[in-house]
Amino acid sequence: MDSGQVISIVLKRLRNRVKLVDLGAGFIALAAFLVIFLLLEVVFDHVFVLQKATRLVSLSILKVSVFLLACASILFPLLRHIRDLYCAKLIEDVYPDLKNSLTSYLQVKDDPETPPDALQVLKHKTAKHLVHVRPAVVVSTRRFIYAGYLLIAAMIVSFTYSILSPKNVVPSLKRSLFPERDIDPPTKTVIASVQPGKNTPRVLEHSPAQIFVKTAGQSPDGVSVRWRERGGEWWSKGLEPAGEHRWRGGIETVGKGVEYFIAAGDTKSDMFRIKTVPRPIVQKVEVEVDDDPNSPGPARRSEGGDISAATHSLATVKATTNHRLHSAALVTESGRRVEMTVGPDGRTPAAKISVERDDKYRIEVVDEYSHKNENPPTYVITCWEGQAAEREKATETAGVQKQSPDRKIAKDQPTRKADASEMAALVQENQNRLAKIAAALEKRREQQSDTSQQNKGARRTEGQGKAKAEARPGKG
């Protein structure tokens, strides 16, 4: 075998050995990290009963840590290129007899200025020494051994804890690896159910929230609810027994962003939340009044909710609320109840009501969470006799039109005669009035003509007097 091939084979074996040791140490270190991390989480779950949110965060940290550690200890060594000079340095540190001959050969073999004879001698000398080199001796396995010790120690501690611990390790391990599942903690008391719990309720602001708890296993001495509002101070209140393994109670006043959990014996529940909504209120009321339903004229519009209209008028009431509704109704003091139609946006109920008498009304609404508005404002209905006579006349006229033609003509004849006489009287009166106006205008015209003639005579006399006065001094 050629000397150059011997050197290449030794260096290749050495590179493979270095990669193998690094990968083995990386895998063992990763396994040791997993065992230690899960052991710590199991211990914390036994002591504190970790909630779902905490377990989810812990699993996320574990995933990120494993990914980074795998990249550093496995992927990087696998992709790393090991240089021949690095292998030569490892060999020469273990075998000092080489006296840097391998390093020298690697540095000058590609140099064109190196004499061929000297290069050949150096290559034979280096290959002769490399025949006795053992890669297992050259590559240090210290990292691999230390990582193995760490893994063995972690496994021994975990096994010992699983035997000596009064609580079962398997449920806590499942809770750590599958935090999204509903796995009961290994406690003597088990919280079987919490209502409303996961069904995040919509509670009115500043109103009480009822909580019902069912336990299993060992009956606890007491059960309490602990809550806070958006990172504030924690509050606690005991629940009252409501039967075997059943408890009930609640939070007296629910603010914004309330989160709570149940503590019972040696266990506690996951964190739950209560969402609050404002009580439904009517923010704006508009009224459109149609004084004459039989006429296509425009309706009168007004804001404020009060209705002022003639008898038998039709009023349309439109309201606007602060959030979506399930139903709405217009209720009067006289006992009428008119269901309102809720618009497509869920916030604009509307209804039509006939104005028959003076009255008052209010708008009762129920939102999509079955909450009602309390003490709704009262609006006034004012009824006045405005167009009752005209409406009766229009009704009579409509009734006459429905009668037979003969009866209609017979009934209309006296009416037409009365209308003709009234028209003649009006024409005569207008003619008299026009004659009086013409006479007054003529008299005024004559007065103006006499006044203008008198003014002209006065101006002429005054002009002649001035001319005579001017002529007298000239003659003298």
C-alpha positions in Angstrom: 0.0 0.0 0.0 1.3 3.4 -0.9 2.5 5.7 1.9 0.0 8.4 0.9 -2.9 6.0 1.1 -1.8 4.9 4.6 -1.9 8.6 5.8 -5.3 9.2 4.2 -6.9 6.1 5.7 -5.6 7.0 9.2 -6.8 10.5 9.0 -10.2 9.4 7.7 -10.6 6.9 10.6 -9.7 9.6 13.0 -12.3 12.0 11.6 -15.0 9.4 11.8 -14.0 8.7 15.4 -14.2 12.3 16.4 -17.6 12.7 14.9 -18.9 9.5 16.5 -17.7 10.6 19.9 -19.2 14.0 19.6 -22.6 12.7 18.4 -22.7 10.1 21.1 -21.9 12.7 23.8 -24.6 15.0 22.3 -27.3 12.3 22.3 -26.5 11.3 25.9 -26.5 14.9 27.1 -29.8 15.5 25.4 -31.3 12.4 27.1 -29.9 13.5 30.5 -31.5 16.9 30.0 -34.9 15.4 29.2 -34.8 13.2 32.3 -33.8 16.0 34.6 -36.3 18.4 33.2 -39.2 16.0 33.4 -38.2 14.9 36.9 -38.2 18.5 38.2 -41.6 19.1 36.6 -43.0 15.9 38.2 -41.7 17.0 41.6 -43.2 20.5 41.2 -46.5 19.0 40.1 -46.6 16.8 43.2 -45.8 19.7 45.5 -47.8 22.6 43.9 -50.2 20.8 41.5 -49.3 22.7 38.4 -52.1 24.3 36.4 -52.7 23.9 32.7 -51.2 27.3 31.8 -48.0 26.5 33.7 -47.7 23.1 32.1 -48.2 24.6 28.7 -45.4 27.1 29.3 -43.2 24.4 30.7 -43.7 22.2 27.6 -42.9 25.1 25.3 -39.7 25.8 27.2 -38.8 22.1 27.0 -39.3 22.0 23.2 -37.2 25.1 22.6 -34.5 23.9 24.9 -34.4 20.5 23.2 -34.2 22.1 19.8 -31.4 24.4 20.7 -29.5 21.6 22.5 -30.0 19.2 19.6 -28.6 21.8 17.2 -25.6 22.5 19.3 -24.7 18.9 20.3 -26.0 16.8 17.4 -26.6 18.8 14.2 -23.5 21.0 14.4 -21.0 18.0 15.0 -22.8 16.1 12.2 -22.3 18.9 9.7 -18.9 20.1 10.9 -15.9 19.6 8.6 -12.9 18.2 10.5 -9.6 19.4 9.0 -6.6 17.1 8.6 -4.3 19.5 10.5 -6.7 19.1 13.5 -6.4 15.3 13.3 -2.6 15.6 13.0 -2.5 17.7 16.1 -4.5 15.1 18.0 -2.2 12.3 16.8 1.1 14.1 17.6 -0.2 15.0 21.1 -0.6 11.3 21.9 2.4 10.0 19.8 5.3 12.5 20.4 7.6 10.2 18.3 6.2 11.7 15.2 7.9 15.0 16.1 5.5 17.1 13.9 6.3 15.1 10.8 2.6 14.6 10.0 1.9 18.3 10.3 4.9 19.2 8.2 3.9 16.7 5.5 0.3 18.1 5.4 1.6 21.7 5.1 4.2 21.1 2.3 2.6 18.3 0.2 0.7 20.8 -2.0 3.6 23.3 -2.2 5.1 23.2 -5.7 8.4 24.6 -4.4 9.0 21.5 -2.2 11.6 19.2 -3.6 10.1 15.8 -4.6 12.8 13.7 -3.0 12.4 15.5 0.4 8.7 15.2 0.2 8.9 11.4 -0.6 11.2 10.8 2.4 8.9 12.7 4.7 5.9 10.8 3.5 7.5 7.4 4.0 8.7 8.4 7.5 5.2 9.7 8.5 3.4 6.6 7.1 5.8 4.3 9.0 4.8 5.9 12.3 1.0 6.1 11.5 0.8 2.3 11.0 0.9 2.0 14.8 -1.6 4.8 15.5 -4.9 3.7 17.1 -7.8 6.2 16.7 -9.5 5.0 19.9 -6.5 6.1 21.8 -6.1 9.4 20.0 -9.7 10.7 20.4 -10.6 11.5 23.9 -13.9 10.1 25.1 -14.0 12.2 28.3 -17.2 14.2 27.1 -18.9 11.0 26.2 -18.2 9.4 29.6 -19.2 12.5 31.6 -22.5 12.7 29.7 -23.1 9.0 30.4 -22.5 9.5 34.1 -24.9 12.4 34.1 -27.6 10.3 32.4 -27.1 7.4 34.8 -27.3 9.6 37.8 -30.5 11.3 36.5 -32.1 7.9 35.9 -31.2 6.6 39.3 -32.6 9.7 41.0 -35.8 9.5 39.0 -36.2 5.8 39.7 -35.6 6.3 43.4 -38.1 9.2 43.6 -40.7 7.1 41.8 -40.4 4.4 44.4 -40.2 6.6 47.5 -42.8 9.3 46.5 -46.2 8.9 48.1 -47.8 10.1 44.9 -47.9 8.3 41.6 -45.3 9.6 39.1 -47.1 8.4 35.9 -50.1 10.9 36.0 -47.7 13.8 36.6 -45.5 12.7 33.8 -48.5 12.5 31.5 -49.7 15.9 32.6 -46.3 17.3 31.8 -46.1 15.8 28.3 -49.8 16.3 27.4 -50.8 19.5 29.2 -53.8 20.1 26.9 -55.5 17.0 28.2 -57.7 16.8 31.3 -55.6 14.5 33.4 -56.3 14.5 37.1 -53.2 15.1 39.4 -52.1 12.3 41.7 -53.8 13.8 44.8 -56.0 12.3 47.4 -58.8 14.8 46.6 -59.9 15.2 43.0 -61.9 18.1 41.6 -64.3 16.3 39.3 -66.1 19.3 37.8 -66.3 23.1 38.1 -69.3 25.1 36.8 -69.1 27.3 34.9 -65.4 26.4 34.6 -64.2 26.1 31.0 -67.5 27.4 29.7 -66.4 30.9 30.0 -69.5 32.8 31.1 -70.6 36.3 30.3 -71.5 37.9 33.5 -72.7 41.5 34.0 -70.2 43.9 35.3 -70.3 44.4 39.1 -72.7 41.5 39.6 -72.2 38.1 41.4 -71.0 34.9 39.8 -72.2 31.6 41.1 -69.7 28.6 41.2 -70.5 25.0 41.7 -67.8 22.3 42.5 -68.0 18.6 42.6 -65.1 16.6 44.2 -64.1 12.9 44.3 -61.7 10.8 46.3 -61.0 11.9 49.8 -63.5 14.5 51.0 -61.7 17.7 51.8 -62.2 19.7 55.0 -63.1 22.7 52.9 -63.2 24.1 49.4 -62.5 27.7 48.4 -62.4 29.8 45.4 -59.5 32.2 44.8 -59.7 35.0 42.3 -58.1 38.2 41.2 -58.7 41.0 38.6 -56.1 41.5 35.9 -53.0 40.9 37.9 -54.3 42.4 41.1 -54.3 41.0 44.6 -55.6 37.5 45.2 -58.8 37.0 47.1 -60.2 33.8 48.7 -63.7 32.8 49.8 -64.9 29.4 51.1 -67.7 27.5 49.4 -70.6 26.0 51.3 -71.4 22.3 51.2 -74.4 21.5 49.0 -74.5 17.7 49.4 -72.1 14.8 49.3 -68.9 15.9 47.5 -70.8 19.0 46.3 -70.0 22.7 47.1 -71.4 26.0 46.0 -70.7 29.6 46.4 -69.4 32.4 44.3 -67.8 35.8 43.8 -69.9 38.6 45.1 -68.8 41.3 42.6 -67.2 40.5 39.3 -64.9 43.2 37.8 -63.1 43.2 34.5 -60.8 40.3 33.6 -61.5 38.0 36.5 -59.5 34.7 36.7 -60.0 32.1 39.4 -59.3 28.6 40.5 -60.6 26.1 43.1 -58.6 24.8 46.0 -59.7 21.6 47.7 -57.6 19.6 50.1 -54.3 18.7 48.6 -55.3 19.7 45.0 -56.4 22.7 43.0 -58.0 23.2 39.7 -56.8 24.8 36.5 -57.2 28.6 36.0 -60.6 29.7 34.7 -61.8 33.1 33.5 -65.0 35.1 33.7 -65.8 37.6 31.0 -67.9 40.6 31.9 -70.3 42.5 29.7 -72.1 45.8 30.4 -75.7 45.7 31.1 -77.8 46.3 28.0 -79.2 49.9 27.8 -81.1 51.9 25.3 -78.7 54.7 24.1 -80.9 56.5 21.7 -84.6 56.6 20.7 -86.1 58.2 17.5 -89.8 58.6 16.8 -91.5 59.0 13.4 -95.1 60.1 13.5 -97.5 59.6 10.6 -100.4 62.0 11.4 -102.4 60.7 8.5 -101.8 57.0 7.6 -103.9 57.4 4.5 -101.8 60.1 3.1 -98.4 59.5 1.4 -96.9 62.6 2.9 -93.6 62.6 4.9 -93.6 61.6 8.6 -92.5 63.9 11.4 -89.3 62.9 13.1 -88.1 63.6 16.5 -85.5 62.4 19.0 -85.8 61.8 22.7 -88.5 59.1 22.7 -91.5 61.3 23.6 -94.5 61.0 21.2 -96.9 63.9 20.5 -99.5 63.0 17.9 -103.1 63.2 16.9 -105.6 60.5 17.8 -105.3 57.3 15.7 -101.9 58.4 14.4 -99.2 55.8 13.7 -95.9 56.3 15.5 -92.7 54.3 14.7 -90.3 54.0 17.6 -86.6 53.2 16.7 -84.0 52.5 19.4 -80.3 51.9 19.5 -78.6 49.8 22.2 -75.0 49.4 23.4 -74.6 45.8 22.2 -76.5 43.0 20.4 -79.9 41.9 21.5 -81.9 38.7 21.6 -85.3 40.4 21.8 -87.0 43.8 22.6 -90.5 45.0 23.4 -92.3 48.3 23.8 -94.5 48.2 27.0 -97.0 51.0 27.9 -98.5 51.8 31.3 -101.9 51.0 30.0 -100.9 47.4 29.5 -100.1 47.2 25.8 -97.0 45.2 24.8 -95.6 45.5 21.3 -92.8 43.2 20.3 -90.0 45.1 18.5 -88.2 43.9 15.4 -84.4 43.7 15.9 -82.4 45.0 12.9 -79.6 42.9 11.1 -76.9 44.5 13.3 -78.7 43.3 16.4 -78.6 46.8 18.0 -81.6 48.6 16.4 -85.0 47.4 17.5 -88.1 49.1 16.0 -91.9 48.9 16.5 -95.0 50.7 15.3 -97.7 51.8 17.8 -101.1 53.5 17.3 -101.6 56.6 19.4 -105.1 56.3 21.0 -104.7 58.1 24.3 -102.3 59.9 26.7 -100.0 57.2 28.0 -96.4 56.4 28.9 -94.1 53.6 27.6 -90.7 52.0 28.1 -88.4 49.8 26.0 -87.5 46.5 27.6 -84.5 44.6 26.0 -82.8 41.3 26.5 -79.3 40.8 25.1 -77.8 37.7 23.5 -76.6 36.5 26.9 -80.1 36.7 28.4 -79.4 39.9 30.4 -82.2 42.4 30.8 -82.0 46.2 31.1 -82.9 47.4 34.6 -85.1 50.4 35.3 -85.5 51.5 31.7 -86.5 55.2 31.2 -90.1 56.1 30.7 -91.3 58.2 27.7 -94.5 60.2 27.4 -97.2 59.7 24.8 -99.3 62.9 24.3 -102.5 62.5 22.3 -104.2 65.6 20.8 -107.4 66.1 18.7 -105.8 67.6 15.6 -107.2 66.0 12.5 -110.0 64.0 13.9 -112.8 65.9 12.0 -110.9 65.8 8.7 -110.3 62.1 9.2 -114.0 61.5 9.9 -114.9 63.5 6.8 -112.4 61.5 4.7 -113.9 58.3 6.1 -117.4 59.4 5.2 -116.3 60.4 1.8 -114.7 57.0 1.4 -118.0 55.4 2.5 -120.0 57.4 0.0 -117.7 56.3 -2.8 -118.5 52.7 -2.0 -122.2 53.3 -2.3 -124.3 52.7 -5.5 -124.1 55.5 -8.2 -127.9 56.3 -8.0 -127.7 57.0 -4.3 -124.5 58.9 -4.7 -126.0 61.3 -7.3 -129.2 61.8 -5.2 -127.2 62.6 -2.2 -124.7 65.0 -4.0 -127.5 67.2 -5.7 -128.3 69.4 -2.6 -124.6 69.7 -1.9 -123.9 70.9 -5.5 -126.7 73.5 -5.2 -125.4 74.9 -2.0 -121.9 75.0 -3.5 -123.2 77.1 -6.5 -125.1 79.6 -4.3 -122.0 80.1 -2.1 -119.8 80.6 -5.2 -122.2 83.3 -6.6 -122.2 85.1 -3.3 -118.4 85.0 -3.2 -118.2 86.4 -6.8 -120.6 89.3 -6.0 -118.6 90.1 -2.9 -115.3 90.2 -4.9 -116.8 92.4 -7.5 -118.0 95.0 -4.9 -114.7 95.0 -3.4 -113.0 95.6 -6.7 -115.3 98.5 -7.5 -114.5 100.2 -4.2 -110.8 99.8 -4.8 -111.2 101.3 -8.3 -113.1 104.3 -7.0 -110.5 104.9 -4.3 -107.7 104.8 -6.9 -109.5 107.3 -9.2 -110.1 109.8 -6.3 -106.4 109.5 -5.3 -105.3 110.1 -8.9 -107.4 113.3 -9.1 -106.0 114.6 -5.9 -102.4 114.0 -7.1 -103.3 115.9 -10.4 -104.6 119.0 -8.5 -101.6 119.1 -6.3 -99.2 119.0 -9.3 -101.0 121.9 -11.1 -100.8 124.1 -7.9 -97.1 123.4 -7.6 -96.5 124.4 -11.2 -98.3 127.8 -10.8 -96.3 128.6 -7.7 -93.0 127.9 -9.4 -94.0 130.1 -12.4 -95.0 133.1 -10.2 -91.7 132.8 -8.3 -89.7 132.8 -11.5 -91.4 136.0 -12.9 -90.7 137.8 -9.6 -87.0 136.9 -9.8 -86.7 138.2 -13.4 -88.2 141.6 -12.5 -85.9 142.0 -9.5 -82.9 141.4 -11.7 -84.1 143.9 -14.4 -84.5 146.9 -12.2 -80.8 147.6 -11.3 -79.8 147.6 -14.9 -82.1 150.4 -15.9 -80.8 152.7 -13.2 
